[in-house]
C-alpha cells in the first residue's frame, strides 16, 4: 500500500512539475516576445537616431556650403571694391582712349576738350603707362609735337612693350604702315618667348585678321617660328603643354558606368580598365565634334578694318596690369566657389585648370594653349583660336594619343572570374576553349563532393559483417536469423538508396552550377565581343581626329594669305 501511495505521489508530483515547467516555458516565451519587442524598439530608435544623424550631417553640409558661399560673395565684393579703389582710375583712362578715337573719327570733340583730357589724366593717374600714352595721343591730335614726344618717352619709360604695341596699332589705324612696322619690329624684338604677357593675343589677332600688311605679317610669322624653335630647344616647356592638353582632353571624356556591360562589371577582374576604355571610346565623337566646331566656325568679317583695330586696341588697353591680377584671381576663384555651391575642392580644381590665363607672364607655348583652351578668358577671335590650335597640334596629338593608347594595340586581355575559375580573352574568339575549361573546372571541383562518398559505405559494411557473424550463432533459431538478415538487408538497401539519391542530387546540382556558369560566361563573352567592336569602330574616329589635327596649318587662318586650304575635316 505504501508503495502504491509512493507511486501515486510521484505521479502527482510529476504532474505539478510538468505544469510548472509548462508555465515556465510560457513565461520564457513571454519574455522572449518582450525581448523581441524591445529589440524592435531599439532597432526603431537606432534607425531614428541614424536618420536624425543623416539629417544633421546634411544640414551641416548645407550650412557649411551656404557659409562658404556667403564668404565667397563677401570676398568678391571686397576684392572688387579694392580693385575699384586702387585701380578704378585705370579703367577711366582706358575708356577715354576708346572714346577719343570714336569722337575724333566724326570730328565730335574740340581741341580744348582734348587738351583738358590730357591734363586731367596725368594728374589723376600717376605711374600708369597708359596715362602719358594718352597724353601723347592727345598732343599728337592737337599738333603739339613737343608734348607728344615728351609724353611718349615717359610712356616708354613706364612700359616700353605695351607703348610700342599701342602706337603700332594707332599708326595702323591712321594708315601709316611704315611707321607701324617700325613700332611692331621694336615690340617683337623686346619679346622673350620664355616670359611673355597675354597681350601677345592682340598681336596674333592682328595677324589673323589681316590688320597688318604683308610685310608685317611675314615679320610676325618669322618671329613666331623663331620663338617656337627657341622654346623647343629647352626642356620642360613642351611637356607642360602636353600635360595641359591631356587634362583638357580628359575633361571631354565622360566618366560613367556603362549599363550595357553588367556581366563584365560583375565578372571581370579588370573591369575598371575596361570601363575607362569604354568611356574613351564613347567620347571619341565628342572630341572630334569639339575640334570640328572650332575649325568649321566661320570668322565674322562684317566689321570695318577701323573697327577691327579699335577692338584690338581695346584688347591691349584693357589687358590687366600685374598689380591688378592678384585681385582678379581672387575674384575668379571665389566665383568658382559660388558656382560649386561651396565645394572648395572642386572650385580649386577648376581654378587650377583656368589659372594659366590669369598668369602675369608665361612662355609663348602657354599663351598658345591659353588662346585655344581658355578662350573665354583670353577672348581671341575665332581665326586666332584656329591658328593657336594649329600651332599647338603636335602637343595635342601626343596628349590625345597618350590618353587613347588602347587604339594603338587593340589587344586588351580581359580577365573573367566566375567563382574560383579564371579565364582570359581579347575578342571572344576562344569562347569554345573557355567554356570547356570552365566545365572541366566545375567537374573537378564537384567530383569529390559527388563521388567522395561511396554508395556502399562503412555503416552498411559493418551491418553486413554483423549479419554474417550472427548466422552461426542463430542457426538454431532460424526465425530470428531470418529476421536479422532481413533487417540488415533493409538497412543496407535503405542507406544505399539514400546515398544514391544524394549522388543524383549532387549531379543535378553540378549540372545547374555548370549551366548557370555557362550562361554567365557566354553573356560575359558576348559583352567582350561588343566591347571589341566598340573599340574597333572608335578606332576610325580616332584616326579621323589624328588626320584632322595633322592637316592643320596655321598659315590657313591668316586673312589675306593666298595659300590654298586643303583640309579634310572629319571626312566632310
C-alpha distance (Angstrom), angle and dihedral (degrees) to the residues before:
residue distance angle dihedral
X1 . . .
X2 3.74 . .
X3 3.79 89.9 .
X4 3.80 91.3 50.7
X5 3.82 91.2 50.8
X6 3.78 89.6 48.9
X7 3.78 90.4 53.2
X8 3.82 91.5 47.5
X9 3.82 91.2 47.3
X10 3.73 91.5 48.7
X11 3.80 91.5 50.2
X12 3.83 90.8 48.9
X13 3.76 90.8 48.8
X14 3.78 89.9 49.6
X15 3.80 90.1 52.7
X16 3.80 90.6 51.6
X17 3.79 91.0 47.2
X18 3.80 90.4 47.4
X19 3.80 91.1 50.1
X20 3.79 91.1 47.4
X21 3.78 90.9 48.5
X22 3.80 89.0 50.3
X23 3.80 91.1 50.8
X24 3.78 89.8 46.4
X25 3.79 90.6 51.2
X26 3.83 89.2 49.4
X27 3.80 90.3 49.6
X28 3.78 89.8 49.1
X29 3.80 89.2 50.7
X30 3.80 89.7 50.1
X31 3.79 90.4 49.4
X32 3.80 89.4 47.9
X33 3.80 90.7 51.2
X34 3.80 90.0 48.6
X35 3.81 90.9 47.9
X36 3.81 89.1 50.8
X37 3.80 89.3 49.2
X38 3.80 90.2 49.5
X39 3.81 89.5 47.5
X40 3.79 89.6 51.4
X41 3.79 90.8 49.3
X42 3.80 90.3 47.0
X43 3.80 89.7 49.8
X44 3.80 90.6 48.4
X45 3.80 90.5 48.8
X46 3.81 89.9 47.3
X47 3.81 90.7 50.1
X48 3.79 90.3 47.6
X49 3.80 91.6 49.1
X50 3.83 89.5 48.0
X51 3.81 90.5 49.5
X52 3.80 91.5 48.4
X53 3.81 89.8 46.4
X54 3.81 90.6 52.2
X55 3.80 90.8 47.7
X56 3.81 90.6 49.7
X57 3.82 90.8 48.6
X58 3.80 91.6 49.0
X59 3.79 89.9 46.0
X60 3.80 90.8 50.3
X61 3.81 90.8 48.9
X62 3.82 89.6 50.7
X63 3.80 91.8 46.4
X64 3.79 91.7 46.8
X65 3.82 91.3 47.5
X66 3.80 91.8 46.8
X67 3.80 90.8 48.6
X68 3.81 92.2 49.3
X69 3.82 91.1 47.2
X70 3.82 90.8 48.5
X71 3.81 90.5 49.5
X72 3.82 90.2 47.8
X73 3.82 90.9 52.3
X74 3.79 90.3 48.5
X75 3.81 90.5 48.1
X76 3.82 90.7 51.6
X77 3.78 90.7 50.9
X78 3.80 91.6 49.0
X79 3.82 93.4 45.9
X80 3.80 91.6 46.5
X81 3.80 90.7 49.1
X82 3.80 90.2 48.8
X83 3.81 90.0 47.5
X84 3.80 91.4 51.1
X85 3.80 92.3 44.0
X86 3.79 96.8 48.9
X87 3.79 102.4 29.4
X88 3.80 106.5 15.8
X89 3.80 89.0 106.9
X90 3.83 87.6 61.6
X91 3.80 89.8 64.4
X92 3.80 89.0 47.6
X93 3.81 90.3 58.7
X94 3.81 91.3 44.2
X95 3.79 92.1 53.4
X96 3.82 91.7 47.2
X97 3.81 91.6 57.1
X98 3.79 91.0 49.8
X99 3.81 92.6 47.6
X100 3.80 92.9 43.9
X101 3.80 93.9 59.8
X102 3.79 93.0 47.3
X103 3.80 92.4 47.8
X104 3.81 95.7 47.8
X105 3.81 90.9 49.0
X106 3.79 89.5 66.5
X107 3.82 96.8 30.8
X108 3.80 89.6 -115.6
X109 3.80 97.9 140.6
X110 3.80 130.7 71.2
X111 3.80 124.7 -129.4
X112 3.79 90.1 -118.6
X113 3.80 90.9 54.2
X114 3.80 91.0 52.3
X115 3.81 91.0 49.5
X116 3.81 90.9 49.0
X117 3.85 90.9 50.9
X118 3.78 88.9 51.8
X119 3.79 95.1 51.9
X120 3.80 95.7 43.6
X121 3.82 94.0 49.7
X122 3.81 94.0 55.1
X123 3.80 90.3 51.1
X124 3.81 96.9 45.3
X125 3.81 99.1 40.4
X126 3.80 114.9 43.6
X127 3.82 121.2 176.3
X128 3.83 94.4 14.1
X129 3.83 112.9 122.1
X130 3.79 93.8 -144.4
X131 3.84 92.6 60.0
X132 3.84 96.8 67.2
X133 3.83 88.3 36.8
X134 3.81 88.3 58.9
X135 3.81 90.3 46.3
X136 3.81 89.4 52.4
X137 3.82 91.4 50.2
X138 3.81 91.0 48.7
X139 3.82 91.0 48.7
X140 3.80 89.8 47.8
X141 3.81 90.7 53.0
X142 3.83 90.8 49.3
X143 3.84 93.8 45.0
X144 3.81 93.6 -115.4
X145 3.81 95.7 143.8
X146 3.78 96.4 173.4
X147 3.83 93.6 54.5
X148 3.80 90.8 41.4
X149 3.81 91.8 55.8
X150 3.81 94.5 43.7
X151 3.79 92.9 49.0
X152 3.80 91.2 44.7
X153 3.80 91.5 54.2
X154 3.82 90.0 49.8
X155 3.80 91.2 50.3
X156 3.82 90.1 50.1
X157 3.80 90.5 49.4
X158 3.81 89.8 54.4
X159 3.82 96.8 43.7
X160 3.77 117.7 -7.5
X161 3.82 95.8 -179.7
X162 3.79 98.3 52.6
X163 3.79 92.7 40.6
X164 3.81 91.1 52.0
X165 3.78 92.2 49.4
X166 3.80 93.3 45.4
X167 3.81 93.0 52.1
X168 3.79 90.3 45.0
X169 3.82 89.0 58.1
X170 3.81 92.8 42.5
X171 3.82 91.6 53.2
X172 3.78 89.6 47.6
X173 3.78 87.9 53.1
X174 3.81 88.8 52.3
X175 3.85 90.8 48.7
X176 3.80 91.7 -115.2
X177 3.80 95.6 137.5
X178 3.82 98.5 166.6
X179 3.80 92.6 54.6
X180 3.80 91.2 42.4
X181 3.81 89.1 53.3
X182 3.81 90.8 54.0
X183 3.80 92.1 51.0
X184 3.80 90.4 46.6
X185 3.81 92.5 51.2
X186 3.80 89.3 49.9
X187 3.80 91.2 50.8
X188 3.81 94.7 46.8
X189 3.81 93.1 47.6
X190 3.81 89.8 57.3
X191 3.80 93.8 55.4
X192 3.79 121.9 110.3
X193 3.83 109.0 -160.8
X194 3.81 89.6 -151.9
X195 3.81 92.2 56.3
X196 3.76 115.2 30.0
X197 3.80 131.0 152.4
X198 3.79 123.7 -130.2
X199 3.81 92.2 -105.8
X200 3.81 85.2 87.3
X201 3.83 83.0 82.4
X202 3.81 86.5 69.6
X203 3.81 91.5 55.0
X204 3.80 93.5 48.2
X205 3.81 90.0 47.3
X206 3.82 89.0 53.4
X207 3.82 89.8 51.1
X208 3.79 96.9 47.5
X209 3.81 93.7 44.7
X210 3.79 95.3 50.6
X211 3.80 95.5 -115.5
X212 3.80 90.9 135.1
X213 3.76 121.5 63.5
X214 3.83 122.4 -114.6
X215 3.81 93.1 -88.7
X216 3.80 92.6 51.2
X217 3.80 91.3 45.9
X218 3.78 91.7 53.4
X219 3.80 91.0 47.6
X220 3.82 91.1 51.4
X221 3.80 94.6 46.0
X222 3.80 91.3 48.4
X223 3.80 89.0 51.4
X224 3.81 91.7 49.1
X225 3.81 90.4 52.0
X226 3.80 89.0 48.6
X227 3.83 92.3 51.1
X228 3.79 92.4 48.1
X229 3.81 92.2 50.3
X230 3.80 92.0 47.4
X231 3.81 93.2 50.9
X232 3.81 93.5 42.8
X233 3.80 89.3 59.2
X234 3.81 91.1 57.5
X235 3.84 120.2 76.0
X236 3.79 122.1 -120.9
X237 3.80 103.6 27.1
X238 3.80 96.1 85.4
X239 3.81 93.4 45.4
X240 3.82 91.5 54.3
X241 3.81 91.1 55.6
X242 3.80 92.5 46.9
X243 3.80 88.3 53.1
X244 3.82 91.4 49.1
X245 3.79 91.7 50.1
X246 3.80 90.0 47.3
X247 3.81 89.1 54.8
X248 3.81 91.1 48.3
X249 3.81 94.5 47.6
X250 3.81 90.5 46.1
X251 3.81 87.9 55.3
X252 3.82 87.6 60.4
X253 3.81 91.3 54.2
X254 3.79 109.8 94.0
X255 3.80 107.7 -136.4
X256 3.79 105.4 -153.9
X257 3.78 138.5 135.3
X258 3.81 109.2 -97.0
X259 3.81 105.5 -129.0
X260 3.82 93.4 -164.0
X261 3.81 92.3 66.1
X262 3.82 103.0 58.6
X263 3.83 95.2 136.7
X264 3.79 91.7 52.5
X265 3.80 88.9 47.8
X266 3.83 91.8 54.0
X267 3.79 100.9 34.9
X268 3.82 107.0 32.6
X269 3.80 123.7 89.4
X270 3.80 92.3 -155.1
X271 3.81 99.3 39.5
X272 3.81 91.0 128.2
X273 3.80 89.2 63.5
X274 3.82 91.1 43.7
X275 3.81 91.0 50.2
X276 3.79 92.0 49.8
X277 3.80 91.0 51.0
X278 3.80 90.2 47.9
X279 3.80 89.1 52.6
X280 3.80 89.9 51.6
X281 3.83 90.5 47.5
X282 3.79 93.0 50.4
X283 3.82 90.7 46.5
X284 3.81 95.7 52.1
X285 3.80 92.6 89.6
X286 3.81 90.4 47.7
X287 3.82 90.6 53.7
X288 3.81 91.4 47.1
X289 3.80 90.6 48.2
X290 3.80 91.7 50.9
X291 3.81 91.0 53.7
X292 3.80 93.1 44.0
X293 3.81 91.1 50.4
X294 3.81 89.6 57.1
X295 3.80 96.9 43.1
X296 3.81 95.9 43.4
X297 3.81 96.4 44.8
X298 3.77 109.3 110.2
X299 3.78 122.1 -129.4
X300 3.81 110.3 -118.7
X301 3.81 105.4 -127.5
X302 3.78 101.0 170.6
X303 3.82 93.6 111.9
X304 3.78 125.6 89.6
X305 3.83 123.1 -104.7
X306 3.80 88.5 -111.0
X307 3.79 91.6 54.0
X308 3.80 89.7 48.5
X309 3.80 90.5 53.3
X310 3.80 91.2 46.9
X311 3.78 88.3 53.8
X312 3.81 90.7 51.1
X313 3.81 91.5 47.7
X314 3.81 89.3 51.2
X315 3.80 90.1 50.8
X316 3.80 88.6 53.9
X317 3.80 100.9 43.5
X318 3.81 93.3 41.8
X319 3.80 90.8 50.4
X320 3.80 103.6 117.8
X321 3.77 120.3 -111.7
X322 3.81 121.6 -121.8
X323 3.79 92.4 -104.9
X324 3.82 91.3 54.1
X325 3.79 96.2 50.6
X326 3.82 97.5 75.5
X327 3.79 90.5 59.6
X328 3.82 91.0 42.3
X329 3.81 90.0 53.0
X330 3.80 90.9 50.2
X331 3.80 91.0 51.0
X332 3.82 92.1 47.3
X333 3.81 92.7 49.5
X334 3.81 93.6 48.9
X335 3.80 91.3 48.6
X336 3.80 88.6 56.5
X337 3.82 90.0 50.0
X338 3.81 88.8 54.9
X339 3.82 91.3 47.7
X340 3.83 89.5 51.8
X341 3.83 92.1 49.5
X342 3.78 93.7 -117.1
X343 3.82 98.1 -42.8
X344 3.80 97.2 140.1
X345 3.80 94.6 -177.6
X346 3.81 93.7 56.6
X347 3.80 90.9 42.9
X348 3.82 91.0 52.7
X349 3.80 90.8 48.9
X350 3.80 91.2 51.9
X351 3.80 91.5 44.6
X352 3.78 90.7 51.4
X353 3.81 89.1 55.0
X354 3.81 93.2 52.0
X355 3.82 102.2 30.7
X356 3.81 91.6 91.0
X357 3.80 87.7 74.5
X358 3.82 89.4 57.8
X359 3.80 96.7 50.4
X360 3.79 115.2 126.0
X361 3.81 92.2 -132.1
X362 3.76 132.7 -11.5
X363 3.80 140.6 162.9
X364 3.80 123.9 -69.0
X365 3.82 90.9 -111.1
X366 3.80 89.7 59.8
X367 3.80 91.9 46.1
X368 3.82 89.7 56.5
X369 3.81 90.7 49.7
X370 3.82 90.0 47.6
X371 3.80 90.3 54.0
X372 3.81 92.4 49.4
X373 3.83 99.9 40.9
X374 3.81 107.1 20.2
X375 3.81 93.9 42.3
X376 3.83 91.9 137.1
X377 3.80 88.6 64.1
X378 3.83 100.6 34.5
X379 3.85 90.9 40.5
X380 3.81 100.0 -155.0
X381 3.80 123.6 171.8
X382 3.81 115.6 -97.0
X383 3.83 92.6 -105.6
X384 3.79 90.0 53.0
X385 3.80 89.9 51.6
X386 3.81 90.1 50.1
X387 3.79 90.3 49.1
X388 3.82 91.6 49.9
X389 3.80 89.3 48.5
X390 3.80 90.8 51.9
X391 3.81 92.4 47.5
X392 3.83 89.3 49.6
X393 3.80 96.8 45.5
X394 3.83 96.2 109.2
X395 3.81 91.3 56.5
X396 3.81 91.9 44.5
X397 3.80 92.4 50.7
X398 3.80 92.9 49.2
X399 3.81 93.0 45.6
X400 3.79 91.8 46.8
X401 3.78 94.8 47.7
X402 3.80 91.2 46.9
X403 3.81 88.8 57.3
X404 3.81 95.1 45.1
X405 3.80 100.9 41.2
X406 3.79 88.4 136.4
X407 3.78 88.3 76.8
X408 3.78 91.3 60.3
X409 3.82 92.4 57.5
X410 3.77 113.0 24.9
X411 3.79 89.8 -169.9
X412 3.77 104.9 103.6
X413 3.80 108.7 158.8
X414 3.80 106.5 -134.3
X415 3.79 112.0 -154.0
X416 3.81 116.0 -144.1
X417 3.81 119.9 -161.2
X418 3.81 122.4 -173.0
X419 3.82 110.4 174.4
X420 3.83 104.5 -56.9
X421 3.80 95.8 -15.8
X422 3.82 123.1 97.9
X423 3.79 128.9 -166.6
X424 3.81 137.3 167.9
X425 3.79 133.4 -147.3
X426 3.81 138.5 161.5
X427 3.80 102.9 -165.5
X428 3.82 106.6 0.5
X429 3.80 94.1 -103.6
X430 3.82 90.8 125.3
X431 3.80 92.5 57.6
X432 3.83 94.8 125.5
X433 3.82 92.7 50.9
X434 3.80 91.7 47.8
X435 3.82 93.3 49.7
X436 3.83 92.1 48.3
X437 3.78 91.5 47.6
X438 3.81 91.8 49.2
X439 3.83 92.3 48.8
X440 3.81 91.0 47.9
X441 3.81 89.9 48.8
X442 3.82 92.6 52.1
X443 3.84 91.4 45.9
X444 3.80 90.0 53.2
X445 3.79 92.4 46.7
X446 3.82 93.0 48.1
X447 3.83 97.1 39.7
X448 3.77 96.1 85.1
X449 3.80 91.4 43.8
X450 3.83 92.0 50.2
X451 3.80 101.8 37.3
X452 3.79 100.8 21.5
X453 3.79 91.4 92.2
X454 3.85 113.8 62.5
X455 3.78 120.8 -132.1
X456 3.84 88.9 -130.5
X457 3.78 101.2 48.1
X458 3.80 134.2 -175.4
X459 3.82 94.3 -90.9
X460 3.76 90.7 57.0
X461 3.81 91.1 46.6
X462 3.81 92.3 51.4
X463 3.80 91.4 48.1
X464 3.81 91.0 49.7
X465 3.82 92.4 49.2
X466 3.80 90.3 49.4
X467 3.79 89.3 51.9
X468 3.78 92.6 50.1
X469 3.81 91.7 47.8
X470 3.82 92.0 48.7
X471 3.80 94.3 55.5
X472 3.84 96.4 81.1
X473 3.78 90.8 41.6
X474 3.76 94.1 52.5
X475 3.80 97.4 36.5
X476 3.79 90.1 110.7
X477 3.80 91.8 50.6
X478 3.81 101.1 51.8
X479 3.81 94.8 170.7
X480 3.81 93.0 57.3
X481 3.79 90.5 42.4
X482 3.80 91.3 53.8
X483 3.79 91.2 47.9
X484 3.85 91.1 50.3
X485 3.80 91.9 49.0
X486 3.79 91.5 47.4
X487 3.81 90.0 49.3
X488 3.79 91.0 50.7
X489 3.80 91.3 48.5
X490 3.80 90.7 49.5
X491 3.83 91.2 47.8
X492 3.80 92.9 48.6
X493 3.80 92.8 43.4
X494 3.79 93.1 49.0
X495 3.82 93.3 48.2
X496 3.81 90.9 45.7
X497 3.81 89.0 52.6
X498 3.83 91.7 48.7
X499 3.81 92.2 48.3
X500 3.77 92.3 46.4
X501 3.81 92.3 47.8
X502 3.81 90.3 49.6
X503 3.78 90.0 51.1
X504 3.80 91.2 50.2
X505 3.82 89.9 49.4
X506 3.80 90.9 49.4
X507 3.80 90.2 49.5
X508 3.81 90.3 50.6
X509 3.82 89.6 47.1
X510 3.79 89.1 50.6
X511 3.80 90.8 51.2
X512 3.80 90.6 49.3
X513 3.80 90.5 49.6
X514 3.79 90.3 48.4
X515 3.80 92.8 47.8
X516 3.80 91.9 48.6
X517 3.81 92.0 45.9
X518 3.82 90.6 47.5
X519 3.80 89.5 50.5
X520 3.82 91.4 50.8
X521 3.80 93.1 45.7
X522 3.81 94.9 48.0
X523 3.80 92.1 49.0
X524 3.79 91.4 46.4
X525 3.81 90.3 50.3
X526 3.82 89.2 48.5
X527 3.81 88.5 56.3
X528 3.80 89.9 47.1
X529 3.81 88.1 55.5
X530 3.82 90.1 48.2
X531 3.80 89.6 50.2
X532 3.80 90.4 48.8
X533 3.81 92.3 53.8
X534 3.81 93.0 43.3
X535 3.80 87.9 53.5
X536 3.80 92.0 45.3
X537 3.82 93.5 48.3
X538 3.78 90.4 47.3
X539 3.80 89.6 53.7
X540 3.81 87.6 70.6
X541 3.82 90.4 56.1
X542 3.80 88.9 45.1
X543 3.80 90.2 55.5
X544 3.82 90.2 47.3
X545 3.80 89.8 55.1
X546 3.79 92.5 50.3
X547 3.82 91.0 46.2
X548 3.80 91.0 50.2
X549 3.80 93.5 48.5
X550 3.81 93.5 46.0
X551 3.81 90.5 50.8
X552 3.82 93.6 58.7
X553 3.81 115.3 111.9
X554 3.78 117.5 178.5
X555 3.82 91.7 -147.4
X556 3.81 87.6 69.3
X557 3.79 92.1 67.7
X558 3.80 98.8 56.0
X559 3.77 114.7 102.4
X560 3.78 111.9 -125.2
X561 3.80 93.0 24.5
X562 3.79 110.2 134.3
X563 3.80 95.2 -154.2
X564 3.77 112.3 125.8
X565 3.79 112.2 -119.8
X566 3.75 114.8 -127.6
X567 3.77 104.9 179.6
X568 3.77 125.5 146.7
X569 3.79 104.5 -161.6
X570 3.79 110.1 -159.4
X571 3.79 92.8 -37.5
X572 3.80 93.1 -54.1
